[in-house]
Amino acid sequence: MNFKIEVVLSSVFVVMMGVLSGIPAAEAQMTIGGHVGFVLPLVTHAAGQTTTIADNFSIGFPLGVTFKGNGHLAYDLELVPGVR
């Protein structure tokens, strides 16, 4: 490489490092949590028919992810795979 190009590239590198060193580090503003559980539907009413756990046993295993921000609000995503 030409000496002049090396000096220019070195100068650009030094200036960029100076600019980037002044940027504060990002701070996390959201926390993420999760939960696992089980659910037993004791009574179900659908299509005008009521069934109990004795009529049709089923169990679900909810898996959830919670995203909590800085305030009092949290967003919860929950999926419930079931077994009959």
Helices and strands as residue ranges (DSSP letters): H 3-21, E 31-36, E 43-46, E 49-52, E 59-60, E 63-68, E 74-79, E 82-83
